[in-house]
Amino acid sequence: MDFADFIGTITRSGKVQNMAETKYGKYIVTDLNKTADALGTRVYCLHGGVFEGAPYVDCAWFWPQSKEVVVVDKGHTHNFGEVVTFFGSNPEDATDLGGEIEFWIGDEPHTITKSCVIFVPQGISHCPLILKKVDRPIFHFATATDQNYRGPHEL
């Protein structure tokens, strides 16, 4: 058992238990994707099909690239709001994105060079999402309350 598994399985009594054997252990997901593709590594996508009542949460790493990468090629809308985030990995400056991302909201392209949280209101078109430059790993997650949504790649 590694340290993370150990910490995740200590009960209030101080005894170590396997998370799968606990009442709520099934809600702690540690079986994450480790395989990178041309876009980065989509670590995990949580939604109502994984756990009943779960919101949509998509987590990914974008790795350094030598060329521009189109993550989402066209705009789309939802009947729910969405939060889209990008965080740099500079331990000296959490606001430093470590790259440049082009993200469209409505008909406006936005150049993002700092870590950020973006709220996209219901019915507002958003994307394309283009990695213009990635010098250091960038962590991305998006979330929405719709339990059936699986992400823009599955529209």
MOZIKA-V376417 format. One line per field, one symbol per residue. phi: phi as a letter, one per 40 degrees, with the letter a starting at -180 (. if undefined). A space follows every 50 residues. Layout:
phi = ???
This chain:
phi = .cccccccbccccgccbcdccccbdccbcbcccbccbccibccabcaccc bdgcccabbabbcdbcacbccbcacabbcacbbbbabcbcccaccccgib bbbcbgcbcbcbbbdabbbbcdgccagcbbccabcbdbcbabaacccccb hccbc
